Amino acid sequence: MYEQLSDEELFAEVTRRRNSGEPFSGPLGALCARWARPSRYVVSKIQASYGRGSPADADELFQDAVGKFIARGLDQFRGVSEQMPGKSASPKTFFLRIVKHVAIDFYRRNREDLAYAPVNPDDAMEESPAEIARAVEGSKRRDERAEAQELYWAAYARLQQEHPKEAGAWELYHHEDVEDHEECARRLNITVVNSYKRVSRAQAYLRLYLLELQGEASPEEEA
């Protein structure tokens, strides 16, 4: 019933029904079902950056994000990018941002709970200097992964702004795991050769943007 509608058309139907007091669970469910797979990808990236989590978390965090989307997101979405004022944003991008923040909040809270959990002196075990050093190094690596993740999304946002065609191909091929250029070409209505070219150019642009962002993030290295 909803397969032929775009995300934007489905979201408009959800909004229309909601505003008129009609049931809107059907189109909303179809919309969220489309976003389940990219949502799991986003969660997996956040898990990697924090060095914790399990595949089972993805479904729970996805459901939490759907709840927030229904409770507040349907009213907040205006179709305008928060990161790039003046540029339009899709409902999917808006929803995946909710997923990202839900996951970040969850793992950050989890990390803080572990860091500040009260310890029973009777159960405490004295840690060796080597164990402490490993723990410090592990924490440092997790922070570095989180920073790298933020840089990546900043670079991708710039790719969307400056080279939207390449960004669209990159999103399909990497964010939505459509690792088949024939399928990418079909969805984008382009040739397979152009799909290869767009993904290749997107990768080159992202490398350039990341190098520039890393330079901005480390001004002391330029001194």
Residue, then its C-alpha position, 0 to 999 in steps of 0.5 A: m500500500y505504501e511501497q510506491l510512496s517516498d519517505e517525504e510523501l509517507f511523512a506528509e500522510v502521517t502528518r495529515r492524518r495526525n492533524s485531522g485526528e485519524p489513525f496514523s500508525g499504518p504509514l508511520g509503521a511503514l516509514c519506521a520499518r524502512w529506517a530500521r536497518p540504517s538505524r542499526y548501522v548508526v547504533s553499531k557506529i556509536q557502539a564502536s566509538y564507545g567500545r561497548g554494547s551488543p547487537a541486542d541493544a539496537d532494537e531497544l534503542f530503535q524503539d526508544a527513538v521511535g517513541k521520541f519521534i512520535a512524542r516530540g519529533l513529529d512536532q519538531f520536524r520542519g524539513v530544514s537541516e539543523q546543521m546547515p540552516g537553509k538546506s532542506a532535511s529529509p524525515k529519515t535524516f531527522f530520525l537517524r539523528i534521533v537514533k544517534h542521540v538516543a544511542i549516545d545518551f545511553y552509552r554515555r550514561n552507561r559509562e558514567d554509571l560504571a565510572y561512579a558506581p559505589v564500590n564495596p571496600d570488602d569486595a574491592m580488588e587492588e589493581s596493579p599499575a599495569e591494569i590501571a595503565r591498560a584501563v587509561e589507555g582503553s578510555k583514551r582509545r574510546d575517546e579517540r574513536a568518538e572524536a573520529q566518529e564526530l569528524y566523519w559525520a561533519a565531513y559527511a554533512r559537508l559532502q551532502q551540502e557540496h556534492p549531493k549526488e555523491a552523498g546520495a550514492w555514498e549513503l546507499y552504499h555505506h550507510e544503508d549497506v547496499e553494497d551492490h552497484e547494480e542495486c545502487a544504480r537502480r535506486l538512483n536511476i543511473t548507470v552502474v558505471n556512474s554508481y562506481k564513479r559517485v561512490s569513488r568521488a564521495q570517498a575522495y571528497l570525504r578523505l579531503y574533508l577529514l584531513e581538513l577537519q583534523g587540521e582544524a581540530s589540532p591547531e597545536e600541530e600546525a604551530 
